[in-house]
């Protein structure tokens, strides 16, 4: 997926993607964000996550390192923070071609669900999303996505395993000893 360079609005490092997604929603940004997770920053791994927005509501997700798109790209982005966020403003007409590709699209609330898990952000995103982009499930039951996530034991175990591996790597990097029970 190729995006032309937009107008850089800001770049910063955040420990919680919810802060960045909330700001994009509140400011009704049309453009895209490049998300570089900590493993990219610390371990020199390849790839960044890209989310596009129309009026602050997510439309497309893509991961450059794994070439995954749509909901699977969010799983690639969903690692423990911190993240380096680069937020770009880009005209909606330029984004139209990318947004037309169904393989790249995500439901409006899915990034908030998978990357943050904040019920308030999910609700605010749903309220700001065009109704034609919301699924029947999203409009019928605002908590079903969170319940579904919490019921997905394999996804939770994967996130926990990544967090353990990241913690061990940091401990070793900082010279702490890691016990056998860890």
N, C-alpha and C positions, 0 to 999 in steps of 0.2 A: 504494500500500500504506500503510495507516494503522496505526500502532502506538501504543497508549497509552503515556504516559510512565511508565517503570519507575523503580525505585529506582536512582539514580546510584551506581555503585560506585567509579568513578574516571574522570578525564579527564586526558589527557596528550598530549604530542607525542612520537612515536617515529619514528626513521629507518628502522626495519625492522619490518614487520608480523609477522614471525615471533616477535618478543618478545611482542607482544600476544596472538597466537593461541596461543602456548605457555602463557601465563599463564591464559588462558580455559580451556584444556584441563586444566591442572594443578589449577585451582580448581573444575572441574566447574560452570561458570557456566551457568545457564539464564536466557536473556534475549536481549539483542541489543547489537550494537556499531554505532555510527555512525562511519564512516571518512571523514574529510575530507582528500583528498590535497593536496599542495603547490600544485597549480595553483588549487585552490579557495582556499587560504590566501593565496597571493601574487597571483594574477591576478583575484580576485573573480569566478570562474566559478561557475556554478550547479551544485548537486547534490552529494549525498554518497552513499557506498555504505553499505548496511545489510546486516549479516550477523546471522542469528539462530542461537541455540545451544540445545541440550538437553544438559545435563550436560557442557558444554564442546565438544560435537561440532557443527559447522556443519550447518544444515538448509536455510536459505533465503538467497538473495542477491538484492539489489535495488539499482538506482541511481536516485535521485530525479530527477536532472537529465535523464537520457535516457529514463526510464521503461522501462528494460530489466530483465528478471528472469531468474533462473536463471543458467546458465553464461555467457550474454552479458553479464550485469551484472558478472561478475568481470573481464571484459576491460576494461570501463569503469573499474573500480576500480584495475586493475593499471597504475598509473603510478609514476614514481619518487617516493620519499618526500621529505620527511617527511610523516607523517600526524598529524592530530589525532584521537585516539581517545576516544570517549565510550562507556563500557561501562555498560549498565543491566541490572539484574536484573528479571525479569518472570516471573510464574507461568506454568508450562507450559500450564495450561488456557486462558489468554488467548492464547497463541501457537498453540493447536491449529487454529483456523480458518485462519490464514495458512499453517501447515505442511501443511494439507490440499490446498492449491492446487499441483498438480504443476508448473505453469509457473514457480513461484517456487523450486522445490527444486533443490538441488545435491547431488551425491554428497558424503559426509562428507570425503573427502580433497581434493576439487577446489579449495577455497580455499587450502589449504596448497600445492598443486601450482602453481596459477596466480599466486598473490600472493607466494609466498615461494620455492618451489622447493627447500625443505630436506628431504632424504630422511628425516632423523630425525623431523622434525615430521609428515611424511606417514605414516611408520610408526607413530608414537605415536597419531595420530588414528585410523588404521585399527584399531589394537588396542583403542581405547576406543569405537569406533563399534558400535552394535548390528548384529549380523550380517545382520539383515533389511534394513538400509539399504545394505549393501555390494554392489556388483555382482560378478558372477563374475570379471570381469577384476581388480578390486581385490583379491579374496581369492586369486586364483591367482598373480598376479605383481606384487610390490610395486614393481618398478622400471619396469614398462611405461609408466606415466604420465609419468615423467621422460624416458624414452627417446622417447616420443611428442612431448613438449614440445620436446626438443632437435632432433627431426627436422622440426619445423614451422618451416621457415626463414622463412616469411612472418611468423609471430607474433614470432619473434626480431628480424627486421628492423624490425617496427613498434615494438617495445620500444626498440630501439637508436635509431630515428629520434626517438621521443619524448624519449629521454634527451639526444640531441644538441640538440634544440630547447630543452629545459629548460636545458641548460648554456649555450647561446648567450644565451637570455633573461636568465639570471642574470649572465653576463659583462657584457652591456650594462647591466643594472641597476646593477652594481657599478663601472662605468666602465672595464672592461677592453676592449681592442681585440680583435676577432675576426679572425683571418687569413683570406685568401681560400681557403686549402686546407681550412678547417674545415667 
